[in-house]
Structure formats: structure tokens, C-alpha cells
Amino acid sequence: MPKVRTHKGASSRFRITGTGKIMRMKGGKSHLRRNKSHRSKALFDEMIPLSSRDRARIQRLIPNGA
């Protein structure tokens, strides 16, 4: 049997919590931040749970919860 490999791009973008939820970062935080308010920039820093329809796809990319 071949080894099960972790997708390194997915493992850097998603985190699995202790309860098994997959968390993701919000997009749109890399450039054009000078025009945004401090509150909206602060909201970019929190992680949010992944939607249920994408969960199975990402779970296959991160089989070991890396």
C-alpha cells in the first residue's frame, strides 16, 4: 500500500481543532489594507469554521490532521 500523504498547501491554510472542526482564515488581507478601517482589518485575523460542503474535500487533503 502507498503511504497517505498530507497536502502541504492545505495543511498550511487549514487548522483542525481539538473537537474536530476545520478552521480557515479569511481572504482579502494581503493588500489594499490602508483603505480599510481598523475594525475590518481586525476581523480578518480571526479564524472561522469551514462550511459543511467543503469539509469532506479538505478532510481528504489533511488525512492525519496535520
N, CA, C and O atoms as a MOPAC input file, in Angstrom:
PM7 MOZYME 1SCF
protein

 N      0.83600 1    -1.19300 1     0.00000 1
 C      0.00000 1     0.00000 1     0.00000 1
 C      0.87500 1     1.24800 1     0.00000 1
 O      1.88400 1     1.29100 1     0.70400 1
 N      0.51000 1     2.25400 1    -0.76900 1
 C      1.27300 1     3.50100 1    -0.71700 1
 C      0.95000 1     4.28400 1     0.55500 1
 O     -0.10000 1     4.11000 1     1.17200 1
 N      1.88700 1     5.14600 1     0.91800 1
 C      1.68200 1     5.97100 1     2.10300 1
 C      0.63800 1     7.04600 1     1.82600 1
 O      0.47800 1     7.49100 1     0.69000 1
 N     -0.06500 1     7.45500 1     2.86700 1
 C     -1.03500 1     8.54800 1     2.75600 1
 C     -0.27800 1     9.84300 1     2.99600 1
 O      0.32100 1    10.03600 1     4.05400 1
 N     -0.30800 1    10.72500 1     2.01400 1
 C      0.43900 1    11.97800 1     2.09700 1
 C     -0.49300 1    13.13600 1     2.44500 1
 O     -1.64900 1    13.17300 1     2.02400 1
 N      0.03100 1    14.06800 1     3.21500 1
 C     -0.68900 1    15.29200 1     3.54900 1
 C     -0.42900 1    16.32700 1     2.46700 1
 O      0.71200 1    16.50700 1     2.04000 1
 N     -1.47500 1    17.00700 1     2.02100 1
 C     -1.32600 1    18.10000 1     1.05300 1
 C     -0.79200 1    19.31200 1     1.80700 1
 O     -1.49200 1    19.88200 1     2.64500 1
 N      0.44900 1    19.70700 1     1.51200 1
 C      1.11600 1    20.74000 1     2.30000 1
 C      0.45700 1    22.10900 1     2.15700 1
 O      0.46100 1    22.90300 1     3.09800 1
 N     -0.11000 1    22.38700 1     0.97900 1
 C     -0.81300 1    23.66000 1     0.81200 1
 C     -2.05500 1    23.73600 1     1.68100 1
 O     -2.36200 1    24.78000 1     2.25500 1
 N     -2.76600 1    22.61900 1     1.77400 1
 C     -3.97000 1    22.59200 1     2.60600 1
 C     -3.61400 1    22.60900 1     4.07800 1
 O     -4.33200 1    23.21300 1     4.87500 1
 N     -2.52100 1    21.95900 1     4.46000 1
 C     -2.16900 1    21.91600 1     5.87300 1
 C     -1.72300 1    23.27900 1     6.38300 1
 O     -1.83500 1    23.55800 1     7.57700 1
 N     -1.21300 1    24.14000 1     5.48700 1
 C     -0.82800 1    25.47800 1     5.93200 1
 C     -2.01900 1    26.42700 1     5.96600 1
 O     -1.97100 1    27.43800 1     6.66700 1
 N     -3.07800 1    26.13100 1     5.23300 1
 C     -4.23200 1    27.02800 1     5.16800 1
 C     -5.32900 1    26.67800 1     6.15900 1
 O     -6.13600 1    27.53900 1     6.50600 1
 N     -5.37800 1    25.43700 1     6.62100 1
 C     -6.46200 1    24.99600 1     7.48800 1
 C     -5.90100 1    24.42500 1     8.77400 1
 O     -4.81200 1    23.85100 1     8.78600 1
 N     -6.65100 1    24.58600 1     9.86200 1
 C     -6.28600 1    24.02900 1    11.15900 1
 C     -7.44400 1    23.18500 1    11.65400 1
 O     -8.60500 1    23.54400 1    11.45800 1
 N     -7.13900 1    22.06900 1    12.29400 1
 C     -8.16300 1    21.21600 1    12.87700 1
 C     -8.14000 1    21.42000 1    14.38300 1
 O     -7.09300 1    21.28700 1    15.01600 1
 N     -9.29800 1    21.74500 1    14.96000 1
 C     -9.38600 1    21.99800 1    16.39100 1
 C     -9.42200 1    20.68000 1    17.14700 1
 O     -9.47300 1    19.60600 1    16.54800 1
 N     -9.39700 1    20.77400 1    18.44900 1
 C     -9.45200 1    19.58900 1    19.28200 1
 C    -10.76000 1    18.84600 1    19.16400 1
 O    -10.80400 1    17.63100 1    19.35800 1
 N    -11.83400 1    19.56200 1    18.84700 1
 C    -13.13400 1    18.91900 1    18.68900 1
 C    -13.36500 1    18.39900 1    17.27600 1
 O    -14.39300 1    17.77600 1    17.01000 1
 N    -12.40900 1    18.65000 1    16.35100 1
 C    -12.51300 1    18.10900 1    15.00700 1
 C    -13.02000 1    19.08200 1    13.96700 1
 O    -13.17200 1    18.70800 1    12.80400 1
 N    -13.28900 1    20.33500 1    14.35400 1
 C    -13.72300 1    21.32200 1    13.36600 1
 C    -12.52600 1    21.78100 1    12.54300 1
 O    -11.40700 1    21.87200 1    13.05000 1
 N    -12.77300 1    22.06900 1    11.26900 1
 C    -11.72900 1    22.58800 1    10.38900 1
 C    -11.92000 1    24.09400 1    10.30500 1
 O    -12.98300 1    24.57400 1     9.91100 1
 N    -10.88200 1    24.83400 1    10.67900 1
 C    -10.94800 1    26.28900 1    10.69300 1
 C    -10.13200 1    26.82600 1     9.51300 1
 O     -9.13100 1    26.23600 1     9.10500 1
 N    -10.59200 1    27.96400 1     8.97800 1
 C     -9.89400 1    28.59600 1     7.85900 1
 C     -9.72700 1    30.07900 1     8.14500 1
 O    -10.43200 1    30.65000 1     8.97700 1
 N     -8.77600 1    30.69700 1     7.43800 1
 C     -8.57600 1    32.12700 1     7.54500 1
 C     -9.42000 1    32.82900 1     6.48400 1
 O     -9.77100 1    32.23600 1     5.46400 1
 N     -9.73400 1    34.07100 1     6.72900 1
 C    -10.48100 1    34.85900 1     5.76100 1
 C     -9.54400 1    35.37800 1     4.67500 1
 O     -8.35500 1    35.58500 1     4.91800 1
 N    -10.08100 1    35.58600 1     3.48700 1
 C     -9.29500 1    36.12600 1     2.40100 1
 C     -9.34400 1    37.63700 1     2.36900 1
 O    -10.10700 1    38.25500 1     3.11200 1
 N     -8.53500 1    38.23600 1     1.51200 1
 C     -8.56000 1    39.67500 1     1.32100 1
 C     -7.74200 1    40.45000 1     2.32500 1
 O     -8.01500 1    41.62900 1     2.55300 1
 N     -6.73500 1    39.82500 1     2.94100 1
 C     -5.97000 1    40.53200 1     3.94800 1
 C     -4.53900 1    40.81000 1     3.52600 1
 O     -3.73800 1    41.27100 1     4.34000 1
 N     -4.20000 1    40.54000 1     2.27500 1
 C     -2.80800 1    40.65900 1     1.88500 1
 C     -2.44500 1    42.04800 1     1.33600 1
 O     -1.32200 1    42.50800 1     1.54300 1
 N     -3.35600 1    42.71000 1     0.65400 1
 C     -3.01600 1    44.01800 1     0.11900 1
 C     -4.25600 1    44.91100 1     0.13200 1
 O     -5.36600 1    44.43900 1     0.37600 1
 N     -4.06200 1    46.19500 1    -0.13100 1
 C     -5.10000 1    47.24700 1    -0.06300 1
 C     -5.68200 1    47.37400 1     1.34200 1
 O     -6.88100 1    47.60300 1     1.50200 1
 N     -4.84300 1    47.22700 1     2.34500 1
 C     -5.33100 1    47.32000 1     3.71600 1
 C     -5.32300 1    48.75200 1     4.24500 1
 O     -5.93600 1    49.02700 1     5.27700 1
 N     -4.65200 1    49.65000 1     3.57000 1
 C     -4.62600 1    51.04100 1     4.06300 1
 C     -5.99000 1    51.69100 1     3.95200 1
 O     -6.31500 1    52.58900 1     4.72900 1
 N     -6.79500 1    51.24600 1     2.99200 1
 C     -8.09900 1    51.86600 1     2.78700 1
 C     -9.15000 1    51.34700 1     3.75900 1
 O    -10.22600 1    51.93600 1     3.86500 1
 N     -8.86800 1    50.26500 1     4.46700 1
 C     -9.86300 1    49.64400 1     5.32800 1
 C     -9.76800 1    50.18600 1     6.74200 1
 O     -8.71400 1    50.64800 1     7.18000 1
 N    -10.88300 1    50.12100 1     7.44500 1
 C    -10.90500 1    50.60500 1     8.82500 1
 C    -10.18300 1    49.62000 1     9.73800 1
 O     -9.95000 1    48.46900 1     9.37100 1
 N     -9.83500 1    50.09200 1    10.93200 1
 C     -9.13800 1    49.22200 1    11.88700 1
 C    -10.01600 1    48.04400 1    12.28800 1
 O     -9.52100 1    46.93200 1    12.47600 1
 N    -11.30500 1    48.28400 1    12.41900 1
 C    -12.21700 1    47.19700 1    12.81500 1
 C    -12.27800 1    46.09800 1    11.75600 1
 O    -12.23000 1    44.91400 1    12.09000 1
 N    -12.38200 1    46.47800 1    10.48600 1
 C    -12.46200 1    45.46100 1     9.43700 1
 C    -11.14100 1    44.71800 1     9.29100 1
 O    -11.13800 1    43.53000 1     8.96600 1
 N    -10.01100 1    45.39900 1     9.52600 1
 C     -8.72800 1    44.71400 1     9.47200 1
 C     -8.58100 1    43.74000 1    10.63100 1
 O     -7.98000 1    42.67700 1    10.47400 1
 N     -9.11900 1    44.08800 1    11.78200 1
 C     -9.05500 1    43.18800 1    12.93700 1
 C     -9.90800 1    41.95200 1    12.72000 1
 O     -9.58000 1    40.87600 1    13.21800 1
 N    -11.00600 1    42.09500 1    11.97700 1
 C    -11.86900 1    40.94900 1    11.71900 1
 C    -11.21200 1    39.93100 1    10.78800 1
 O    -11.60300 1    38.76400 1    10.78000 1
 N    -10.21200 1    40.36100 1    10.00100 1
 C     -9.51200 1    39.43200 1     9.12300 1
 C     -8.66400 1    38.44200 1     9.91200 1
 O     -8.36200 1    37.36200 1     9.40400 1
 N     -8.27300 1    38.77800 1    11.14000 1
 C     -7.31800 1    37.96400 1    11.87200 1
 C     -7.93600 1    36.75100 1    12.54400 1
 O     -7.20500 1    35.85200 1    12.95900 1
 N     -9.25400 1    36.69400 1    12.66500 1
 C     -9.85400 1    35.55100 1    13.34200 1
 C    -10.14400 1    34.42700 1    12.36000 1
 O    -10.45900 1    34.66400 1    11.19400 1
 N    -10.03300 1    33.21000 1    12.84900 1
 C    -10.31300 1    32.04500 1    12.02300 1
 C    -11.78500 1    31.69500 1    12.15800 1
 O    -12.37500 1    31.84700 1    13.22900 1
 N    -12.37900 1    31.22000 1    11.05600 1
 C    -13.79400 1    30.85700 1    11.06400 1
 C    -13.92800 1    29.39600 1    10.63200 1
 O    -13.07800 1    28.88500 1     9.90200 1
 N    -14.98400 1    28.72500 1    11.07500 1
 C    -15.13400 1    27.31200 1    10.69700 1
 C    -15.44100 1    27.15800 1     9.21500 1
 O    -16.07000 1    28.01700 1     8.59600 1
 N    -14.98700 1    26.05700 1     8.67300 1
 C    -15.19500 1    25.74000 1     7.27100 1
 C    -16.64000 1    25.30800 1     7.05500 1
 O    -17.24700 1    24.69700 1     7.93400 1
 N    -17.19300 1    25.62500 1     5.88100 1
 C    -18.56400 1    25.23100 1     5.60100 1
 C    -18.65900 1    23.71400 1     5.46800 1
 O    -17.66700 1    23.04400 1     5.17900 1
 N    -19.83600 1    23.19100 1     5.67700 1
 C    -20.00900 1    21.73600 1     5.72600 1
 C    -19.80800 1    21.08100 1     4.36700 1
 O    -19.40800 1    19.91800 1     4.30700 1
 N    -20.07200 1    21.79000 1     3.27600 1
 C    -19.92800 1    21.14700 1     1.96400 1
 C    -18.46900 1    21.02500 1     1.55000 1
 O    -18.14300 1    20.16100 1     0.73500 1
 N    -17.57200 1    21.86600 1     2.08500 1
 C    -16.15400 1    21.76600 1     1.76300 1
 C    -15.40900 1    20.85900 1     2.71900 1
 O    -14.24600 1    20.53500 1     2.47700 1
 N    -16.04600 1    20.44500 1     3.79700 1
 C    -15.36700 1    19.70700 1     4.85500 1
 C    -14.80600 1    18.37500 1     4.36700 1
 O    -13.66000 1    18.04900 1     4.67600 1
 N    -15.58000 1    17.60000 1     3.61500 1
 C    -15.11200 1    16.28600 1     3.17000 1
 C    -13.93600 1    16.40800 1     2.20900 1
 O    -13.02600 1    15.58000 1     2.22900 1
 N    -13.95500 1    17.42700 1     1.37800 1
 C    -12.87700 1    17.62100 1     0.40400 1
 C    -11.56600 1    17.97000 1     1.10800 1
 O    -10.51100 1    17.44000 1     0.76100 1
 N    -11.63600 1    18.85600 1     2.09000 1
 C    -10.43500 1    19.25600 1     2.80700 1
 C     -9.97100 1    18.13800 1     3.73800 1
 O     -8.77100 1    17.98200 1     3.96600 1
 N    -10.90200 1    17.36500 1     4.27100 1
 C    -10.54500 1    16.24500 1     5.15500 1
 C     -9.70300 1    15.20800 1     4.40900 1
 O     -8.82100 1    14.58200 1     4.99700 1
 N     -9.97800 1    15.02900 1     3.10900 1
 C     -9.16700 1    14.10500 1     2.31700 1
 C     -7.76100 1    14.63800 1     2.09000 1
 O     -6.81700 1    13.85600 1     1.97300 1
 N     -7.60400 1    15.96900 1     2.02500 1
 C     -6.30100 1    16.55900 1     1.81500 1
 C     -5.44700 1    16.53800 1     3.07900 1
 O     -4.21900 1    16.49100 1     3.00700 1
 N     -6.10700 1    16.57300 1     4.23900 1
 C     -5.39700 1    16.55400 1     5.51900 1
 C     -5.83100 1    15.29000 1     6.27000 1
 O     -6.61800 1    15.38900 1     7.21100 1
 N     -5.34900 1    14.11900 1     5.88600 1
 C     -5.86700 1    12.88600 1     6.49900 1
 C     -5.42800 1    12.71000 1     7.94600 1
 O     -6.16700 1    12.13200 1     8.74200 1
 N     -4.25400 1    13.19000 1     8.30200 1
 C     -3.74900 1    12.95100 1     9.65100 1
 C     -3.95600 1    14.13100 1    10.57700 1
 O     -3.47100 1    14.11700 1    11.70800 1
 N     -4.66400 1    15.15000 1    10.12500 1
 C     -4.90000 1    16.32700 1    10.95200 1
 C     -3.66000 1    17.15600 1    11.16100 1
 O     -3.48600 1    17.75900 1    12.22000 1
 N     -2.78300 1    17.19700 1    10.15400 1
 C     -1.52200 1    17.90900 1    10.28000 1
 C     -1.72900 1    19.40700 1    10.33100 1
 O     -0.76200 1    20.16100 1    10.43700 1

